[in-house]
């Protein structure tokens, strides 16, 4: 496989830092540009992250002396140096939309961790195992943007990774109603225990905007491409509550589900464990060998023991059992800054590369 030159725009934030770790030794992607806000322009990456490095492992040496770009002012220079960018900026939504379209119109594809374009009708929101085929919308988007290479693709919200893969695996049984409560790690807010002391011995029953995303984004992921836009699925109907809990990494979901065709427990487990998609078939570098695993122990999955399953790219499901109000209930767990953020975006980029949408200049 060829080496592709990559930029990380928004490199100093928690997700940007995670990108540097995941891409340090990537077989396809070579990071040649790091960008953030204008106040960091001209600093080395080590200087820009001084006192702000939030990962539990040290900063990779290869990035320490790289000189930072201004994500906005230096967009043309960055776009000229790279084959595509990952975007994880902390800006207002309208500013993010404008910035990502600017890069796309500079003929620089954008794989975004941001939510700004998740509702744009011709921007694919990809969980590669589930809806890699949504990449087929890209030619329509390019026509709208007036580009030949440039486009925007986004990954979905971190909260839905702990249950939507399971819903997708079980679609043969036609899920009709889903009730979910997510218990979300503080890294999802860009925090550590040092920077978020209020979370200690506490649960915060509100995460702004998260419940709407958790109810609506799954329907877009499970939808279809039609007449140059993504059309949402009509079902299942999803209701969700999202709670912030004192955990560093790992989003857990308690899920209750009804089916049109109620299966046996054994049928459900077989579908979960055998589920795979394009990344597994194409043997992409970041793809988990087994996307979803079912755990039989009563006290699993647990964040401490299971969040790093398949290097943080796999989904752990457990406690599947019949329910008195719904057909079944289960617990799901995913790593919110790997599968749910930077890792999901890297796998999305690998998918788009393998399908020929990301190319070398």
N, C-alpha and C positions, 0 to 999 in steps of 0.2 A: 504493500500500500504506500502511496505517495505521502510525503509530509506536507501538512497544511499549516500555513502561518496564521496564528490566532491572536486576537486581542481580547483582553478582559477589561470591560468598561464598567467601572464601579468596583475596582479591585481592592479597595481598603476596607469595605464592609465585611460582615460575617460571611455572607455567601460568596463574595469576591475572594476572600481568603480561602474558603473551601475550594473554589475553582483552582487556585494555585496548587493546592495539595493534590487534587485529582489529576491535574494536567502535568505534574512535575515529570513523570516518566511515561506519558501517553505515547503509544506507538504511532498514532496518526497525526496528533495535533501538537504543534510547537509554539509556545507562547512567546511572541516577539514584541508585544506592546501591552503596557499596563496604564490605565487611565482612571482618573477620579475627578473630584472637583478642582476648580482652578486654584484653590489655596495650596494644593499639593503639587502643582506643576513645577518641574525642575528638581524636586526632591527625589532622593532614591526611594525605592519601595520600603526599605528598612526604616528610613527617616519618616516616611508618611505613616507607617504603622507603629511607630514608637509609642509605647504605652497603650496601644489599641489592638494588639494581636490577641485574638480571642480563641484561637485553636489550641487544643491540648498537646499538640506536637509543635516543635520549633518551625519557624519560617524556612522553607527550602533555600539553600544557599544560592541557587541559580538566579533567584529573583532579587536578592538583597540589594544589589547595586544597579538594578535597572532603573532608569530615570523615568519619572512619571509624566504622562501627558494630561492635558486638560480635556476631559471627555467631550465637552461641547466645542470649545474654541479650536481644538486640534483635530476635529473629526475628519477633515479632508486628508490630513497627513496620516492619521491612523488608518483610514480606509485604503490609502495607497500602499501601505506596508503589509496588510494582512489579507487573507482569503475570506475570513469572516470574523465576527466578534461574538463573544458572550456578553450579555448586558445584565447587570445587577445593581443599578444605580438607586440611590435614595433621593428621589425628587418628587415633586407634585406630579399627579397622573398626566395632566395635559402637557407638562414639560417632558415627561418620559415618552409620551406618544410622539411628540414632535422630534425628539432626539432620535428615537429608533427609526422613524420614517426618514430622517435626514441621512442616517447611515445607509439605509436601504436604497435611497435615491442616489447615493454615491456608489452604487453597485457593490455594496458590502452586505452580504447576508447577515441577519441578526438572529441569534438564538437567545431568547430573553427569559430571564427568571422573574420579570416584573409582571404585574397584573394589568397594566394600562391597556394592552391590546387584546386581552382575553375575550372581550365582547365584540371586537371588530369582525364583521361577517366573513371576510375572506382571509383572516389570519388563522392558521391551524393551531389548535391547542392540543399538544401531542403527549400522550403516555404511550411510548413506542410499542409495547406489547399489545395494546388495546386498539389503537386507531392510527397506526402508521400510514394507512391509506388516506388519511386526511391531508397528507402532503400533496395530494393531487389538486388541491385548491390553489397551489402556489402560482401556476401560470395565470390564473384569473387575477390574483393579487398583483403580479408583475404588470399585467395589462393596465390595471388601475393606476399603479405607481409610475408607469412609463419606464420600467427597468428591464434589463436583460438578465442580469445576475442577481440583483438585490431583491430581498424579500425579508419578511419578519415571520418567525415561528416562535411560539411561546410554550412554556410548560404550565401545567395546571397548578392550582393551589396545593400547598403542602398538606393541608388537612385531609384531602380526599384520597391520598395515596394509601391510607390504612384500611379503606373499605371499598373503593371503586374497583381495584383489581379483582376482588372477590365477587362483586356484582357482575363484572364482565365475564368471569369464569362460569357464572351460574345462569347466564342468559338463556340457555336452552330450556330452563324451567320457568321462564317468563316472570321475573320478579315484578310485583305490582306496587307494593308499599314498603318503604324503608324508613325506620326511625333510628337516628344515630345520635350519640353523644360523644364528642371528641375531647380527649384530655391532652392538651397540647404543651409541648416543651417551651421553655423560655428562649431558647436559641431561635425559635420561630419569630420572635420579636427583636432579634438581634442582640439579645441580652445574655449575660452570664450571671452567676449568683453574686459576684462582686458588684456588678452594675445594676442589679435588680434586687436589693435587700428586702423589699416589701413582699416578695414572693415566698420568703422563708416561713415555714409553718403556716402556709396560707394557700387558698384556692381563690382565684378571681373568676367570677362567673360571667365574664363578658370579654370578647375580643372583637374589636370594631370591624364590621363588614364581613366577618368570617362566616357567619351562619348563612348569609345569602350566597356567598361563593360555594359553600359546602352543599347547598341544596341545588344550585343551578349549574355549576360547572360540570358535575357528572353527566348531566343530560346533553351537554355539548360534546363531551368526550365520547359518549355513546351514540351520538347523532350521525349524520351522513352529509356528504357533499352533494349539493343539488343546485343547479343554475348559478354557479359561481359563488356560492356561500355555504357556510356550515349551518345545517338545519338541526335543531335540537331534537333528541328523542322525546317521545310523548310519555314514556314511562321508564322506570318506576317513579311514583310520586315519593319525594324525599323530604323529610323534616329533620332538622338538626339543631342541636345546642352545642356550643363550643366553650370550653373551660380552660383557663390557663392554670397549670399545675407546677409544683416545684420540682421539675425534672429538667436537666440540661438539654439532652437530645432524645427525641423519640416521641412521636404522636401515637396515642392509643385511641381506638374507637370501640365503643360498645354498640353493637348493631342488632336491630330487630327487623325481621324480614318476612313478608308474605309472598307467596308464589301463586300464579295461575294454575300451575301444575305441580302440586306439592311432591317433592322427591323424598327418598329415604335419606337418612344421615349418611349412609355409605355412598350413595350416589353423589351427594354434595362433596364429600371428601375426595372422591375420585376425580371429579371435575376440577376442584381446587388444585390438587397436586399435579394433574396432567396439563394444566393450562400453560401455554407458551405462545409466543408471538414472533414477529419479524426479527427482533434482536437475537433470540435464541436460534432461529433458523439460519440467520446470516452470521452467527457466531461473532457478534460485535464485541469489541474489546471490553466494554463496561457492562455487558449484559450478564445478569445472574444466570447461572446454569439452570437452577430451579427458581423460577420467579416467585411462586407461592408455595410455602410449606405448611402442612397442618401438624400441630403439636398436640399430642394426646394427653399430656400431663394436665391435671386440674389447675395448677398454678402457673401455667404458661399461656401466651408469651409474657415475658417480663422485660421491662426496659433494660435493666442492668445486664441481663443474660442474653438478650435476643436482638437488641437494636442494631447490632453490627452484622446480622445475618447476610451472607453473600456480599461482604464488604459494604454493608449499608444499602445495597441495591435490591434486596429481596423483601418480601412481605411475609410476616408470620401471622397465622390464624390459629386460634384455639378456642376451647370451651364451646364448641358447637353443640347445641342441644335444642330440643323442642321447647316451645314457650306456651304459656297459658293464654296469651292474647294474640301472638303472632305465630306463624308456622315454626320459625326457628330464631335463635339468637346466637351470636358469636362475638369474640374479641379479635380485633386486628391491631397490628403494630407495624409502623414503618419509621425509617430514619428521616426526619424532616429536613435536615440540611444536606443529606446525600441524595437518596431517592427523591425526596420531596423538594429539592432545590437544585444545587449545583450538579449533583450526579445525574439527576433526571434530565437536565439541560445538556450535559455531555452526551448522554445516551441518545437524546433527540438529535444532536448534531451528527453523531455517528450514523444514525438512521438516515438523515437527509443526505449525508455524504454517500452512503452505500446505495441510495436510490438515485444519485446523480443530480440532486438539486444544489448541493454545495460542491463547487468545482474549484480547481486551482485557476488562478488568473492566467 
